Amino acid sequence: MTRSSAAAQTPALADTRAVTGLLVYLLVGVYFGVVLVKSEAASWYRLQEMFRFQSFHMYGLLGSAIATGLVTTALLRRYGHTRDGQALHIPQKEKGWKRYVLGGICFGLGWGLTGLCPGPIFILLGAGIWPILIVFLFALIGTYLYGVLQPRLPH
């Protein structure tokens, strides 16, 4: 392969890598959705049991997710790299508590009112439960408002 032909293929190769990257994200998202459905994390009844302290199911599920996230993040910080072979850089979190309290209150209110966190919204839409479109619409409005208000919020 000549240097000029390699340079000509570079944009095509970049496009192919971008498409395969998106395909991987899609497959991981579908797998995550299946896991949430099978574990009943997308079940409104399971969430109500959790909020009423009637079942350990969701607490065990959330605890295992937190433990998995801690281990995975630690491994990525130590051994992670990008698809190009460069070291993965995960920035340290800034110290502070206001943004966590404010964000937690907003997230908890939305979760308590709808019985859903953002992931199950897409799962229930994929399952054909169309009243969730109302929740999805308000989630989009909340995301838009966050974007508008972000410069004024504690970060």
Secondary structure, DSSP 8 states (H G I E B T S, - for coil): --HHHHHHHHHHHHHHHHHHHHHHHHHHHHHHHHHHHHTTTT-HHHHHHHHTT--SHHHHHHHHHHHHHHHHHHHHHHH-B-TTS-B---------SHHHHHHHHHHHHHHHHHS--HHHHHHHHHTT-TTHHHHHHHHHHHHHHHHHHGGGS--
